[in-house]
Amino acid sequence: MKIKGTIVSLLLMLVVITAPAQIFNPVSWSTKVVNNQDGTFNLEMKAKIDKGWHLYSQNLPSDDGPIATEFTFKKNANYELIGKVKEPKALTEYDPNFDMDLNFFKESVTFIQQVKPKNPGDINIVAEAYFMVCDAEKCLPPEYVDLAFKIVGNGTTSQERPMESGSIEAPKESKKETSNTAAAIEESNTNQVESESEVSEDYLNATEWEYSVVSKDASTSSYEFHFKAKIGEGWHLYAQKQKSEEEQVMATKFYLNKALEPSGGFEEKGEIITAFDPTADLDLSYYEHEVEFITTLDNISGDTYNIEFEFIVCNATMCLPPELIEVEFDLKTGKGINVLEKSDQVANLDVESIIPHLPFVDLENPEANCGEEKEATNDVWVVFLMGFIGGLIALLTPCVFPMIPLTVSFFTKGDGGGKGLGKAVLYGFFIFFIYAILSVPFHFNADPAVLSEIATSVALNIIFFIVFVVFAISFFGYFEITLPSSFTNKADSASQVGGTIGIFFMALTLALVSFSCTGPILGTVLGSALKNGPWPITAAMSGFGIALGLPFAVFAAFPSMMNKLPKSGGWLNAVKVVLGFIELALALKFLSNADLVEQWGLIKRETFFLVWTIIFGGLSLYLFGLIKFPHDSPIKKLSPFRKSFGLLVLVFTIYMAPGILKNPPWNHNLLSGFPPPTFYSWYEKETFHAPFDDFDLAMAEAQKVNKPILVDFTGWACVNCRKMEESVWTVESIKKSLEEDFVLVSLYVDDKVLLPEEMQGVFEYEVAGEMKKKKIKTIGNKWATFQTQVFNNNSQPYYAILSPKGKLLNNPVGYTPSVEEYAEFLECGLSAFKQ
């Protein structure tokens, strides 16, 4: 839950350390080879994962989330793969980055591929891992890592060795042991080898392509090009033409030389199916088993001709990422080949020639020192204050308020003077101590991530929803929630002992008998602080206890002040009823949290506003005396305070009511964090996207029009990126500024479209004095490398504002859901540009 206003501070953690400009490297890989003694070997690929991070499984329930881990083995005639890459059973838990349950691993995981050598000599094997890691708040761009193994012809050894990201070093000598085993194993490092462009060993049976070309008319140099797809069982390949622009995203596309025109376009031969596709939630046209695409082109010259095409294949539960293939047709032999299969050579990259060159970007000294990511405040006192406020509210309930004068009188009249004051102070201290001690069990697991995981679970949110509804009904006076009488009787009996122990049990008795009033308020405080770890819980509970115990000490020290207290009466029950309405409103928030995770569609944004309007409208009617509850006293005349409070609630209700409309007359930023996001709506919501997805083109435009360039590092699978585009960029003031004041470019760090072959390869870079290697293979790799090398950051979304000359205008920011803060960031950069 993220709750603004007076409750937002309950969500602050005791200690939060932020690093706005930091490169994360949470996964290290090592390889190992194990002899199975049956002529086969297990190639083990072990990933050690830093605490707080998780690595995704090869098998994910949906293609809408993160990138699944993939392993690609370079084809080699010296060995054969046996089966698929195996993995242990993954954790299946809710992932807040993607709002869904996902399969992943924590701490460490070992993947195993079994192989069988085809000759008795040394065999070098190269695998390529493609993976993605996230923590509780952010995800890193997908990354390629090369893994190397060596099966040697004699001796036996199995020694684990770490692998650097994207690197394979020169081979080392293997350790020899006295053994007659025909082959032995040793992980090794070999020269860099490029893997084939395959998605994963698991999905190789999805499609197999055959390419051919036939001469049709020599006089016009006319050729007929064939693309034949064999589609694996359970998979389907999409047709070229779909019914709408939205559906066309899934279509198979062919890209021809712009100087040539196809004669009649691409013909499709196969049994086309038009049906509902659950993976896209649309009616789509596709093929199963087999399809052939054919086109005829005229005026073809030369010995070869290249055509590119892009396709997506899906099954009933998932889709593979789009694959772009360039086919080179040999016009003499009539055969076609995927150009990536022609050679396994790897370019030695100069990264400066691949990514944009920005020598004037100085992260330490931007043109304006503003716009920086705001570090999370280490303000446990705010959490304490909210608990204190909750305790003050509890004082005004009928279970506690009448006890104040009775208890103070007992101490001051019984002993009088300093002794009575001392006992009253001790009584107040014990009340604080009892509530503070309730937080101790949470310290037995002090990992905030675990508590956060519990607090954000669907089950717990539903339980809170039910509990808060029950509390609300109790506050309305329809029944009373009390602890078992045996508890209170034993505590009351113990309070008769006298002395310090007796005072302690008097305080415990108050805590127990007042539970029907304090329990719901305490539950609200606890539910809000739970996911931030044990210390914020202790702070909130301590604040609650101090507020509840403080009046007994204060009024014992200054007895005359009690004469100014309002007398007990019907107003105490009114406080309970008001709290009942608030409990109902909070209950809906808990149900909304669960609905957002499971995507049931029960509490969409407009539904939330409708129910809250009804709840607070009912509270307005109650405050004006138009509706009553069982224990309400007759109202002869409304007090000025009740009228003012009722008017305030009515204004708030009117403010909320337009939230059910598609285009409300005003925004509801004051409630940001309470209702579901704008994209979870009854209506189709407007989105806003960047006009550029290439930095060089965007920079050329910025220089042409003399505007600053806003660089948006994003990802197709980045949920927070979509939230920014749908909830922040579409706000009229933000949208107007992006369109009129900036040149906006979005760079997708997980774009799997392959770079030109001459731009693919490996480069070296230094991190903390250590040389690392990284492979650049796709457009996503290029932009991810650009972000890390130039901006020293690799999480998304990430926004940087540059001048047309490439100077950094202000400090970049990450995910900024607050419209006001994002507007300040834009204005800061714009002001720096104009100066």
N, C-alpha and C positions, 0 to 999 in steps of 0.2 A: 504494500500500500504506500502511496505517496499522498500525504494529506497536507494541504496548505493551511494558511490562516494560523489560528492559535494552536493547532495540533501538529503542524509541520515539524516543529522542533523536537517532538518525541522521536522522530526518525533519525536524529543525528547520532553518530557513533561516538564512543569515548575517544578513540584515537583513529584518525584517518590520515594516512600518508599518501600524498599525491605526487606524481612525477609527470608534469605536463609535457616535457620533451624527453622521452625515454624510448629506447629500442628494447623490446622484449625478445628474449630468446628462451622460451620456457621448455623446449623439448630438445633432448640430445639423443642421438641414435647410435647404436652399436650393433655389430653383426657377429654371428657365430655359426659354425657349421658342425653338425652332429652326424656321425656315421651310424646308420641304422643296422649295420652288419648284415644287410640283405641285398646289397648292391644299390641301395638308395641312400640319399642324404637329406637331412632337414636343414634348410637355410633359415636361421632364426634372425629376426629383425626386432631388436628390443628398443623401445622408446621409453626414456626416463622423463617424467613430466613433473615440472615444478609444482609445489604446493599451491593450491587455489586454481590451477589450470586443468583443463580436460581436453583429451584428444578424441575425435569422433571415430566411431566404428566404420567398417566398410559397408555396413548395412544400416541404412537410415529409413525411417518410415515414410518420409516424404522428400520430394525434390525441392520443396519450397524453403527448406531450412539451410543448414550449412553444407559445406563440401564434405562428402564422405572420403575417408582415407582410401587411397588407391595404390596398388603396386603394379608396376609394369616391368617385365623381364625382357631384356633384349634377346631376340631370337638367335640361337646358336646351334649349329649342327652337332656340337659335341655333347649336348645334353637335351633331355626332354623334361618338361614340367609334368608332374603327376598331380592331377586335381587342381584345386584352387588354393589361394592363400587362406590359411585357417587362423582364427583368432579365438581367445577365450571368451566366455560369456561376459558381455558388456553390462555396465550399469544402465538402467533405463530410468531416467529422472527428468523432472521438469527443468528446462533450460530457459532462464529469463531473457536471454538474448534473442530467442526466436519464438517465444510464447508457445512452446509445445514440448511434449515429452520426447527426448532423444536418447540414442544409445551412444555412450562414450566411456572412456577409460580415465582413471586418475592414478597418479603416482608412477605407475609403470605398466607396460603391456608388451607381450612378445607375440609377434606374428610369425607364422611358420609356413614355408613353401617347401614341399617335397620335390626332389629332382632325382633323375636317374642318368648317370654318365653313360655316354655312348662309346667312349674310348678310355683306355687305361692311363693316359697321360695327364699332365696338369691341365686343369680347366679353370679359366677365369670367368666368373659370372657377374654380371652387372644388373642391378635392379634400380628402379626409380620409384621413390615414394612421393606421393602427392597428398598433402594433408593440411588440416586446418585445426587450430586450437583456440579456445576461448576461456575466459574466466567468468566470474559472476556478472561483470559489467561490460566487457568488450571482447571482440574477436580480432585476431590477427589475420592478415591476408593469407590465402593458401600459398604453400611453399613446396617447391621441388627439392628433394634430397637424393643424391646418388648413394647407393649402398653396394659394397663390393664383397665378393666371396672368392675363395680359391680352394679347389679340390686338387690335392697333389697326388702324384702317382705312387708314393710309398711313404711309410711312417704314419703314425697316428698322433694327432694332437687336436685339441679344441680349446682355443684361447680367445676369450672375449676382448674386443678392442673397440673403443669409441670411434664414431665417424663424425666428421665435421659436416655441418649443413652444406649440402651442395658440393662436397669435395670428395675426391678419392686420390690418395697419395700413391707414391711409388710402392711396389710390393716389397715386403720384407721376407727374409729367409724364414722358413718354417722350422719349428722345433722337431727333431727326429727322436723317435723312441724305438726300442727294440721290439718289433712286432712284425708278424708275417702278414698282416692285413694288406690286401691288395691296394687299397686306396686310403688316404687319410684326409683329414680336413683341417683347414686353417682359414680363418677369415683373413682377407688380404685387401690391399688397396692397389688399384690398377690405374692406368691412365684414363682420363675422362672419356666416357663413351656416351653417345647420344642414344636414348631409348626411342622406340617407335611411338608414334602418336596414337596410343590406345587408351581407352578410358580406364579399364581395369581388367585384370584376369577374370574376375567374376562375370563380366558382361561381354566377353569376346564373342559369344554366340548370338548377340543381339542382331547384328547385320554382317553379311559378307558381300563385298562388291566385286563385280567383274566388269571390265571396261574393254570396249572394242570399237573399231572404226571401219567403215566400208566405203569404198569409192563408189559414187552414184553416177557421176557424169564428168568424164575427163575434160570435156570441152569447156565446162564452166567451173572446173576445179571444185566440184560439189562432193561433200562427204557426209555420211550418216554416222552420227556418234551415239553409242549405246552405253547406258549405265544400268546394269542389272543388279538388283538387290535381292539376296536371299535373307529372309527375316526369320529370326529364331522363334521357337515355340513360345507363345505367350506375349511376344512383343509386337508392336505395330509401328509402321513408318507413315508419316503424314503426306497427304497429297499436296500438289503445288498451289491449288486454289481452295481457299476456305471462304465461308460466307461473309465474314466481316473483317474489318481491319484488326480488331482485337484477336480474332481467331487466326489471322494470317501470321502471327508471331510463330506459330507452330509449323508453318508450311515448309516444305522442301523448296529450296531456292537454288537456281543455277545462275552463275555470273559469267557473262561472255565478254569477249574483247569488244570495247565500245565502238570500234571502227567497223564491226561486222553486225549484221542483223540476222537473226534466225529466220529460216523460211518456214513459217507455220508454228514456230515455238516448239516446246517439248511435249511430245505425245506420251501418254501414260498407258501402259499395257498391264492389266491386272484386274482383280475383282475388288472394286472400290467399295468401302463400307462407310456409311454416314450414320453415326450413332453418338450417344452421350459418352463422353470420355471423362471418367472420374478424376484422372490426374490433373485435368485442366478445368474441370467443372463446366464444360461447354460441349455442344454438339459439334463434332469435327468429322472430317473425311480422311480416311486412312486406308492402308493396305496391310494385310497379314500374309505371311508365308513368302510371297514373291511379288515383285513389281519391276518393270523395266521402263526407263525414261529414254526417249529417243528424240533427236533433233537433227535436222539437215541444214548444213551451212554451205554457202557458195563462196567462190573466189578465195579458197584457202591456198596459201603459198607456203613453201618451206617443207622440211622433212617432218617436223613435229608441230603439234598444236595443243595448247593448254586450255582447259576449262576448269573453273572452280565451282564447287557446289557445297551447300550447307544443309544439314538435316538434323532432325531430332527423332529419337525412338523412345517409346514408353511401353510399359506394361500396365497391369491393372493398379499398381500401387506407386510407381515411381517413373520418372523420366531421366534419361541420361543427358548430360550437358550437351548443348549444340556442338556439332563437329563440322569443321570446315576442312574440306579436302581439295587439293589441287591435283588434277589428273593430267598427265602428259601423254598424248596419243602419238604413237609412231605411225605416220601415214603410210610407210612402206610395208611394215609387218602387220598392221591392223590391230595392234595391241595397245592397251592403255595401262598406265601404272601410276600409283600414288607417288608423287614426287618425294615424299618423306621416306619412301622405301628405296630410293635410288642410292643413297649414301648414308653412312653413319658417321661422317666426319663432323667435328664440332669446331665452331669458330672460336678463336681466342679474342675475347671481347675487350675493347676499351670502353668502359661504361660511359665515359664522357661523350662517346659518339652515338650512344643509344638513347640516353635520357636527356632532357633539356638542360642546357648549361646556364646556371644562374649564379654567377660569381658575386653578385651584390646582395644575396640573401644572407643576412647576419641575424641569427636567432637571438643573440645576446643584446643586439642594439638595433631594434627596428626603428623606423622613422618616428613612430609615436609609441610611447610606453603605456599602451592601453589595450584592452581587448583580450588580456590574458585569461586563460582558464582560471576560474576562481577555485582556490583550494577549498576543500570541504572544511568547514569550521570544526575545530576541536572543542566544542562548547557544550560540555556535559552539564554546565550550569543551566542551560536552556532546557535540557531534558528534566533536570531537577525542578526547574521553575514550573514546568507543565504538570509534574506530579504534585507540586505544592498547590497549584490552582485547583487540581482535582480534589485535593484534601479540603480546600476551602469550600468547594461546592458541596462536598459530603457533609461538612459541618451544618449546612442549611437544611439537611433532610430531617424528617421527624424522628428518625431513630437516634440521632446524635444531638441535635440542638437542645432539646429539653434536659439532656444530661449535664450540660455545662454548669448551670447555676446549682444544681443539686450536688454535683461532685465537689465543686469549689467550696460550697457551704460546708460540706462534710469535713473537709480538711481544715478550713480556717476556724470553724466553730469548735471542732473536736479538740484541737491542740492549741490553736491560736498562735499568734506571733510568728517567730522564725521557723519553729518546727512545722507548723501547718504549711507555710510557704515551701519549705524544703520538701515535704511530702508531695505537694501538688506539682512541684517541678519534677520530682522523681517519677510521679505518675505520668506526666507528659512525656518524659524521656522514654519510659517503658513503652508507651504507645508508638513512638518513633521506632524503637528498637524492634518491636514485634513485626512491624511492616517491613523494616529493612531486612530482617532475618529471613523473610519469605523469599527474598531474591537469591539466597545462598544456593539452593539446588541448581540454579542455572549456571553456576560457576563450575559445576562438575564437568561440563563440556563447554569450555571457554571459547570455542571456535565460532566466531560470528557467522561464518558461512553456513555452518550446520544449523544454527538457530534461524538464519535467514531462510534456509531451504525449508525448514519446518513451518515457519511463519507464512511463507508464500505458497504452501501446498494447497491444492484444491480442497482436500479433506478438511484441513484446519479452518480454511475460510468458510466452508459450509457449516462447520461446527460453531464458529463464531457467529455466523448469521442466525442460526437457530437459538443460540444462547442469548443473543441480544434481543431477539424477538420475544423470548420468554421474559427477559428482564423488563422489557418495555410493558408487556401486559401486566407484570407484577407492579410496576410503577403506576400504571393506570388504576390500580386498586382492585383488580379482579381476583387476585390471590396473593399470598404472602410467601416469600422465599425465606426460609430460616434454616439454620444449621440444626442438626439433631439436638434435642433438649439435653441429652446426656453430656454433651460437650459443655454447654453453658452452665449446667448444674454443678459439674465437677469444678469448673473454673470459679464459680461463685462460692462454692464451699471452701476452696483453697484461699480465696481472698479474705476469709475470716481469720486466717492465721495471725495476721498482724505483721508489723515490721516491713522490711524491704520486700520479703517474699510475698506478703499479703498484698502490698501495693502493686507488685508485678501482676498478680493474678486478678486484681481489680482492673488493670489495664487490659489484660487478656479477655476478661469478661465483656468489657465495652466493645472490643474488636469483634467478638463473636456475636453478641446480641444486635450489633448494628450492621451485620453483614447484609441483611436484606436491602439496606440503603447504600452501603458503601461498596458492596460486591460488584454491581454493574459499573460504577464509576472506576473502581480499581481494575475491572476487566478491560475497560476501554484504554486505560493507561498501559496495562500490561500488553494488550494486543498491539498497540502502536509501537511499543519499545522493543518487542520480542526479537525481531529480526536483526537488530543492531548489536546484539551481543549481550553478555551478562552485566557489564558495568553500567550501561545506560538503564538497564532494568533496575539495578541497585539505586541509581540516582533518582529515578522516577518514584520508586517505592519509598525511598527515604524522604523525598519531598512530600509525598502523600502523608507519611507518618508524622512529619514535623508539623504540617498544617493542621492535622487532626489533634495533635497533642499540645501545640503551642498555647491555645486559648486557656487551657486549664492552669498553666503556669502564670500567664499574663494576668488573668482575672484573680488568681490567688494573691499576686503581688499588689494588684490595684483593685480591691473589691468594689470600690465605688463605681467602676466602669460597668459593672453588671447591670446597674440601674438604667443604663442607656441602651441595653439590648432590647430588641423588640420582643414582645411577649409571644409565647407559643400560641399557635392558632391555625386557622384554615390555610394561611399562606404557606405553611410547611408542606401541606399536601399538594398545593399548587406547584411548588418546586419539584416534587416528585413527578407530577404529571408532565411538566415541561421536560424534565430529564427523560421521561418515557418517549416523548416525540423524538428527542435527539437520539436515543438508543435505536429507534426504528430507522432513522436516517442513516446511522452508522451501519446498521445491519444490512441495508441495501448495498452499501459499499463493499462489504465482505462478499456478498453474493455476486456482485459485479466482478470482483477479482477472480473468483472461480469461473465465472462465465467467460471472461476474457481468455483465460488459459485454455479452456475446453472448447471455446468457440461454439457454444450452444445457441447463441443468438437470442437469449432470453432478455438480457439487460443491455440493449444497445444504447447509444448516447441519448437519444431522444426519449427512450423508455425511462432512463435514469432521471432525466429532467422532469418527466411527467409524474413519476412517483414522488420525487422530492417536492414538487409543486403541491401535490395533494397533501403530503405530510405537513409541510410548513403552512399550507393554507388551513389545515385542521388546527394547527397550533395557534394561528391567528384567531380563528373562531373561538378557541378555548380561552385565550387571554381576554377577549372581549366579552366573555361570559355567555356565548351563544350555544356552547355545548358543555356538558358536565360529565363527570365520572363518579363512581360509587362513593368515594369518601370526601367529595367536595362539600364545603360548607356553603350555605346560601350566600349569594353576593348581593348586598344591598346597593353598594356603590363601588365602582371601579376606582382604585387608587391611581394617583398621577403616575406612579412608577409602572403599574400594570398597563395603563393606557400607552405610555411611551414605549414600553417593551413590545406591546402588541403592534404598535404602529411600525416599529423597526422590523419586526418579523414579517409584517405585511409588505413592506417595501422590498425585503429580501425575496419574498415569494413572487412579487411582480418582476423582479430582476431575473429570476430563474425561468419563469413561465415561457418566454419565447424560445427557450432552448429546444423545444419540440419542433420548431420550424426548420425548414431547409436552409433558409437564409435569415437568421435572427437579426433584428434591428440593431443589436449591440452584441459585443463579444462577452464571453464568460470567463475571462482570464483570471478573475478573482477566485474562481473555483477550480483552477487548473490542478489536475492531480486527483480530484474527486470523481468527476464523471469519466466514462470511457473516452478514449481518443476519438478525434473527429472522423477518422476513417472507419470506425466501428459504428455504422450509422444505418438508419432506415433508408437514407437517400444515397444516390451516387454522388460522391464528393469530388470536388475539383482538385486536381493535382497540378504541380508546376515542375517542369524539368528544364535542365540546362540546354541551351541551343548548341553547345559545343561539347564533344567528348574527346577532343584532341588538343593537347596543350599548345602545340606550335600554331595551329590554326587560330585558337583563341587569342594567343599573344599577338599574332599578326593583326587580328581585328582590333584588339585593345590599342595597339600603336596607331592604327588607321583612324580610330574615332577618338583617341586620346582619353580613354577611360581606364580606371584601375581594373584588374582582372581578379575575380574571386575564384580560387581553385577549391573545388569540392572533391576530396578523396573519399570515394564511396565504394559500394559493392552491391552486386545484384542480390546477394543473400543477407544484406545488412538491414535488420529490422529497424534499428534506430535511424538509419539513413532514410527509410521510407517514412518514418514518423516525422522527421524534419521536413521532408518534401510535402507531406500532406497536411501537417498541422501548423508549421511555421512559415514555410515559403508561400503558402496560399493566403496568408493574412494580407489584406489589401495593401497596407503600408509597406510590408516586407516585399511583396511581389512587385510593387511599383518601383521600389529602390533597386531590386535586382534587374528589372527590365530597363530602367532609365539611367542608373548610375554606374552599373558594372557590366563587364563582359564575364558571363558565368560559364565555367567549364566543369563538367563532372568527369572524373577519371576513375574508372572501375578497376579496382585492384584484383578482382576475381574474374575478370573477363578472360575466357578460355580460348579466344580466337588466337591462332598462332601468328607470331611475328614472321616477317620474311626470313628465309633461311639464313641470310647473311647477318641478321640481327640476333640470331639465337646463339647461345653459348654460355660460357662461365666467366665470371670476373671475380677478382679478389678485392676485399676491403678489410679495413682494420677496425676492431672493436676492443676497447680497453687494452690496447697494446698487442692484441692477438689477431693474427691474420685469419680471415674467414673466406670461404668461397660460396658463391651462389650462382645458380643457373637461371638464365633468362630465356624463356621459351615462348611465353604468350604475351599478349597486350597487358593482361593483368599483372604479370611479372614485371613488365616495364614500368608501369605506374606505381606499383608497390616499391620497386627499387628507387624510383624518383622520390617518393615520399620519405623513405628512410635515409637516402644519401643527402638530400637537400634539406629536409625539415626535421630529420632526426626523430621521427615518430612513425609508428606503424599500426595505429588503431584508427578505426573509422566510426562515424564520420569525422572528418578533420578539415577545417576551413582555414585558408590562408589568403590574404589580400596582398597583391603585388602591384607595383606601378608598371606602366608600359615598358619601363627600362629594366624591369626585373628586380626592383628594390622591395624589401619586405616593409610594408607600411605600418603594421601593428602586430601584436602577438597573436598567433593563430589560436583557434579554439576547437574543442571537440564537440560532443553532443550537447546542444544547448536548447532544451525544449521550451525555455522561457522566451516568449516573443519579445519582451522588454530587453532582456539581456542580449539577444541576438541582434535586435535593432541597435543597441549601443555598440556592439562589435562592428556592425556595418558603418555606423556613423563615425566611429573612431577612425576606421580606415579611410573613409571618404574625406574626413577633415584633414588627415595627414597628407593625402594626395593633393588637396587644394592649396596647402601651405607652401 
